[in-house]
Amino acid sequence: ADRHEIPLVASYHAHVPYYTHYYGLGALEPLGWRYVTWLHGRAHVNLCTSEATAEVLRARGIPRVAVWPYGVEPDRFSPDWATPEWRTRLSDGHPERTVLLCVGRLAKEKSLHRLLPVVQELDGIALAIVGDGPLRPELERQFAGTPTTFLGLLSGEALSRAYASADVFVFPSDSETLGMVMLEAQAAALPVVAADTPTARELIRGGSDGLTYDPADPSSLVATVRRLVEDRDRKSTRLNS
């Protein structure tokens, strides 16, 4: 595009330089940022998916940054897609449990290992993990013997039903530029538990549609999920009494 003098629009979707720390290559982060700054500095417009990400890029000296407004298709992500069959599938045959759902690529930067204490310490829950990636074999070994079901990559109607048939969406990653899956979960009427980051604060409003946890505190995610589950149970008891 530069050689032919064609205007270039670039989109920024992942903090790849940050990922170096998850793979034992943290010393390369400055080099990664220099490359990203050089690459995006050649674009006429740099689009990103959240105000928090826009601030990061501007602080790195990347010019001409604009926010690409986010959204989801409400006919694809809605509580209307819920079915008892999918709830049973997500919970591995225990639909009476509180079903936690996590959707995303199974890779180190998603910090999925943080969910292990949740399923080890909390009673009456089931965890469904939707997605695939290089970390799946290791995660399946780590979560063996816990109430966790790996469903692999889902799309279309299957993904819509998975969201709608769960109770709570859990998202442990603290390296996101947006976290589109959080929006999809909210559209399906799921409360979200996410790492407390500037990006998450754009989507989770003061506890009204979810809670955030401190990613620096290993016990915080367990406590936050427990609080949300117990609050849901109390509301359910009042409605049924």
C-alpha positions, 0 to 999 in steps of 0.5 A: 500500500505504501509503495503504491501510495494507497491509503492504508487503514489498519486495525489493532486487535491484540497486545502481542508485545504483552504476550511475550511475558506469557511465553518466557520472552519478556525481554523482547517486549520493547522490540515488539512495541517498536515493531508495532509502532513502526507498522501502525505508524505507516497507516493513515488510520489505526482502528482499535476496539476500545477506548482503553486500547486507544489510550495504550496506542497513543501513549506508545506514540502511534498516530491517527488512532480511532475507536471502532465501535463494538457490538454484537448481533442480538438475534445470534446472542440472546437468552431465547436460545437456551435449551435444557439439552444444552444445559445438560451438555454444558454441565456434563449431565448435571443441569442442577448445578450453576453452570459457568461458561468460558469462551475463547482461544485456549492459549497461555495469554488467556490465563485459563489456569486461574479457573482451576481453584474455582472448580476445586473450591466451590461446590454445586458448580460446573464449568464449560470451556468452549474453544480450542488452541495449543493449550487444550491438552495441558488444560485437560490434564490440569482440570481432570477430575473436576466438574469441567467440560471441554466442548471444543470450537463452537459456532453458529447455533451451537455457540448461541445455545451454549451462551444462553444455556449457562448461568455465569460467564467467566473471563480470566484474561487480563490481556484483552483489547476488548473481549468480544466474548464478554459482549456476547455473554451480556447479550445472552443475559449472562452476568460476567466475571472478568479481570479488573482492567480498563477494558473490562471497566468499559463493559461491566458497569458498577456490578449491574451486569457483572463483577471484576476480580483482582488478577494480582490476587490468586484468591480474588477470582474464587471469591468473586465467583462465589459472591456472584453465585451466592447472590444469584441463589439468594435471588432465586430463593426469594423468587420461588418462596 
